[in-house]
Amino acid sequence: MMLPQIAFFFLSAVTLISAVMVITRRNAVHSIIWLIVTLFSVGGIFLTLHAEFLFAVQVILYVGGIMVLFLFVVMLVNLDVALKQAQFNRQWQVALVTALVLMAELGYGIYRGHQGFTLAQVTATPMSGGNTQAVGLALYQDYMLAVEIASVLLLVAMVGAVIMAKRKIE
């Protein structure tokens, strides 16, 4: 019983430290590497919480696909030109207000404890196939129409991106 808690706290610490490293590194490639570490550790947290499906999606989709895409984009973009361009720092007032609101919410949550935010009680009934089967049944039985609409929208967006990229090349 103690080993899962140790793994959870270790992965949480790795997640927080690597997330701070993402936003403090000046080199974009180093930031992306730290983001990959962050996403892997979040996947590990999902695994310690017995959410195997979310772990697989996190590792395959985010770490495997999107981060490789980010890495290629950063490698292809000329960062020397981007560093010499004027930076957009005119929105510091909005950032300050947002940070203060988030700090107030965090303080309220810490002050009130678990009673500060009431969440609906969910009674989980374990299925024989595990949570991956439960997610599959929910997606393809209860939310079938929404899944199909989202897949058609993603297909249209992908075809549109290919057409727009092909026009710019020609």
C-alpha positions in Angstrom: 0.0 0.0 0.0 2.9 2.4 0.7 4.6 1.9 -2.7 1.8 3.4 -4.8 1.7 6.5 -2.6 5.5 6.9 -2.9 5.3 6.5 -6.7 2.5 9.0 -6.8 4.3 11.6 -4.7 7.6 11.1 -6.6 5.8 11.5 -10.0 4.0 14.5 -8.7 7.3 16.1 -7.7 8.9 15.3 -11.0 5.8 16.8 -12.8 6.0 20.0 -10.9 9.8 20.4 -11.2 9.9 19.6 -14.9 6.9 22.0 -15.5 8.8 24.8 -13.9 11.8 23.9 -16.0 9.7 24.1 -19.2 8.8 27.8 -18.5 12.2 28.8 -17.2 14.6 27.5 -19.9 15.7 29.9 -22.6 16.5 27.3 -25.2 13.3 26.1 -26.9 14.6 22.6 -27.5 15.4 22.2 -23.8 11.9 23.4 -22.9 10.4 20.8 -25.2 12.5 18.0 -23.6 11.3 19.1 -20.2 7.8 19.1 -21.5 8.2 15.6 -22.6 9.4 14.7 -19.1 6.4 16.5 -17.7 4.0 14.6 -20.0 5.6 11.2 -19.2 5.3 11.8 -15.4 1.6 12.9 -15.8 1.1 9.6 -17.6 2.8 7.8 -14.7 0.4 9.5 -12.3 -2.5 8.2 -14.4 -1.0 4.8 -14.1 -0.7 5.0 -10.4 -4.4 6.0 -10.2 -5.3 2.8 -12.2 -6.4 4.9 -15.3 -4.6 2.7 -17.9 -6.5 4.2 -20.8 -5.5 7.7 -19.9 -1.9 6.6 -19.5 -1.9 5.0 -22.9 -3.5 8.1 -24.5 -1.0 10.4 -22.7 2.0 8.5 -23.8 1.0 7.6 -27.3 -0.8 10.8 -28.3 0.9 13.6 -26.4 4.4 12.3 -25.9 4.6 10.3 -29.1 2.8 12.5 -31.5 2.4 16.1 -30.5 5.7 16.5 -28.8 7.6 15.1 -31.8 5.7 17.6 -34.0 6.6 20.4 -31.6 10.3 19.3 -31.8 10.3 19.3 -35.6 8.6 22.7 -35.7 11.1 24.2 -33.3 14.0 22.6 -35.3 12.6 24.0 -38.6 11.8 27.5 -37.4 14.7 30.0 -37.5 14.9 30.9 -33.8 17.6 33.5 -34.2 15.2 35.7 -36.2 12.4 35.2 -33.7 14.6 36.2 -30.8 15.5 39.5 -32.5 11.9 40.4 -33.2 10.0 42.7 -30.8 8.4 40.7 -27.9 4.7 41.2 -27.1 4.6 42.2 -23.4 1.7 44.7 -23.5 -0.6 42.3 -21.7 1.0 42.3 -18.3 -2.0 43.8 -16.6 -4.2 41.0 -17.8 -1.6 38.4 -16.7 -1.4 40.1 -13.3 -5.2 40.1 -12.8 -5.4 36.4 -13.9 -2.6 35.4 -11.6 -4.2 37.2 -8.7 -7.6 35.5 -9.3 -6.0 32.1 -9.5 -4.0 32.8 -6.3 -7.3 33.8 -4.6 -9.0 30.6 -5.7 -6.1 28.5 -4.5 -6.1 30.3 -1.2 -9.8 29.8 -0.8 -9.4 26.1 -1.6 -6.7 25.7 0.9 -8.6 27.7 3.5 -11.8 25.8 3.1 -10.3 22.4 2.5 -12.4 19.6 1.0 -15.6 21.5 1.9 -14.7 24.5 -0.2 -15.6 23.0 -3.5 -18.5 20.5 -3.4 -18.2 17.8 -6.1 -20.9 15.4 -7.0 -20.4 12.0 -5.5 -19.8 9.4 -8.1 -20.3 5.8 -7.2 -18.1 3.7 -9.3 -19.2 0.3 -10.2 -16.2 -1.7 -11.4 -16.8 -3.5 -14.7 -15.3 -6.9 -15.5 -13.3 -5.4 -18.4 -11.7 -2.5 -16.4 -11.8 1.2 -17.1 -10.7 0.9 -20.7 -13.8 -1.1 -21.5 -15.9 1.4 -19.6 -14.5 4.3 -21.6 -15.1 2.5 -24.8 -18.7 1.7 -23.9 -19.4 5.3 -22.9 -17.9 6.7 -26.1 -19.6 4.3 -28.5 -23.0 3.8 -26.7 -23.8 6.9 -24.7 -21.9 9.5 -26.7 -21.9 8.0 -30.1 -23.2 11.1 -31.9 -20.8 13.5 -30.3 -17.8 11.2 -31.1 -18.9 10.9 -34.8 -19.4 14.7 -35.1 -16.0 15.3 -33.5 -14.4 12.8 -35.9 -16.0 14.5 -39.0 -14.9 17.9 -37.8 -11.3 16.7 -37.3 -11.3 15.1 -40.7 -12.5 18.3 -42.3 -9.9 20.3 -40.5 -7.1 17.9 -41.5 -8.2 18.0 -45.2 -8.4 21.8 -45.1 -4.9 22.0 -43.6 -3.5 19.8 -46.3 -5.2 21.8 -49.1 -4.0 25.1 -47.6 -0.4 23.8 -47.3 -0.5 22.5 -50.8 -1.6 25.9 -52.2 1.2 27.8 -50.4 3.8 25.4 -51.8 2.5 25.8 -55.4 
